Structures are given as C-alpha cells and as structure tokens.
C-alpha cells in the first residue's frame, strides 16, 4: 500500500468522527433544535403530533450535516489532517 492511499478509520475513530459531526450539526441547527425543545417542553405523548413540524425541521437541518455525503467529506478531511 502506498503512503498516498487513504486508510480506513478504526471503529474508535469512526465513532469519534460521528460524534463530532453530530455535535457540529446540533450546533449549526441550534435555533431549530431550541424551537423543538420549546414546543416539547411540558408535553409527553402529545409531542408526537403537537411538535411534528418542529421535529421535521430538526431532522431536515441535521440531515445536511449527517448525510452519507457529509460523512464522507468529514472522513476525507479527517484522513487528510491525520495522515502520517
């Protein structure tokens, strides 16, 4: 294997990358997440229908940062920055 060939991430590295990507997505979607949290506050079962639009907005926002393409880009960036 040549030194320029990308290597795969270990399970631990992959887990850390996923956590980092999700945390970054939550940070970037903070306003949307807060609206959902405000809607859900004090609710139990009714949150499923009362906050449906807010939940969809959170999912939509987060999918920008956690989609397979976004994860592939994050993996490539990580590998480029940690290449030995």
Secondary structure, 3 states (H helix, E strand, C coil): CCCCCCCCCCHHHHHHHHHHHHHHHHHHCHHHHHHHHHHHCCCCCCHHHHCHHHHHHHHHHHHHHHCHHHHHHHHHHHHHHCCC
